[in-house]
Amino acid sequence: MQGDFLYGSSYKGSKQYSQLDVKTANATGFTAAADDYMERGIDLNEQLVRNKPATFFMKVSGDAMTGAGIFDGDVVIVDRSVKPNSGRVIIATLNGEMLIRRLEKNLNKIRLVPETTRLSPIDVDVSGSDFSVWGVVTYVIHAP
């Protein structure tokens, strides 16, 4: 067996350490006084992604969620491991089509509610349609 790599559910990414683990580059034998005040860069993967194997970046097409601040061309971060509770913005598949909508769940009724007045809510017939929640939107990356 070549290599002793074990793959399992405890995937920690391709990095073995974070930026904070690297204190300073000490190639000359002493550190500069300014190193104590130096700020580390921001790694957006460390800040925005909680579960790497279940997280996807998707580009939004359409204006169904403009009232929620999600516009055409924005990038949404979708986590498939988050439970889709009522009121969350989700990516749903309905009859082979992917939709971004706000989930509204009542006792036996599921609705996909857009955040615009141009579209109407979709009442989902769970028994008669091909419906599933693909993932929950956790963050939106929006260009000014």
Secondary structure as the mmCIF struct_conf table of DSSP 4:
data_model
#
loop_
_struct_conf.conf_type_id
_struct_conf.id
_struct_conf.beg_label_comp_id
_struct_conf.beg_label_asym_id
_struct_conf.beg_label_seq_id
_struct_conf.end_label_comp_id
_struct_conf.end_label_asym_id
_struct_conf.end_label_seq_id
BEND BEND1 GLY A 3 GLY A 3
BEND BEND2 SER A 9 SER A 9
BEND BEND3 SER A 14 SER A 14
BEND BEND4 GLN A 16 TYR A 17
HELX_RH_3T_P HELX_RH_3T_P1 GLN A 19 ASP A 21
BEND BEND5 ALA A 27 PHE A 30
HELX_RH_3T_P HELX_RH_3T_P2 ALA A 33 TYR A 37
HELX_LH_PP_P HELX_LH_PP_P1 MET A 38 ILE A 42
HELX_RH_AL_P HELX_RH_AL_P1 LEU A 44 LEU A 48
BEND BEND6 ARG A 50 ARG A 50
HELX_RH_3T_P HELX_RH_3T_P3 LYS A 52 ALA A 54
STRN STRN1 THR A 55 LYS A 59
BEND BEND7 GLY A 62 ASP A 63
TURN_TY1_P TURN_TY1_P1 ALA A 64 MET A 65
HELX_RH_3T_P HELX_RH_3T_P4 THR A 66 ALA A 68
TURN_TY1_P TURN_TY1_P2 GLY A 69 GLY A 69
TURN_TY1_P TURN_TY1_P3 ASP A 72 GLY A 73
STRN STRN2 VAL A 75 ASP A 79
TURN_TY1_P TURN_TY1_P4 ARG A 80 SER A 81
BEND BEND8 VAL A 82 VAL A 82
TURN_TY1_P TURN_TY1_P5 SER A 86 GLY A 87
STRN STRN3 VAL A 89 LEU A 94
TURN_TY1_P TURN_TY1_P6 ASN A 95 GLY A 96
STRN STRN4 GLU A 97 LYS A 105
BEND BEND9 LEU A 107 ASN A 108
STRN STRN5 ILE A 110 VAL A 113
BEND BEND10 GLU A 115 LEU A 119
STRN STRN6 ILE A 122 VAL A 124
TURN_TY1_P TURN_TY1_P7 VAL A 126 GLY A 128
BEND BEND11 SER A 129 SER A 129
STRN STRN7 PHE A 131 ILE A 141
#
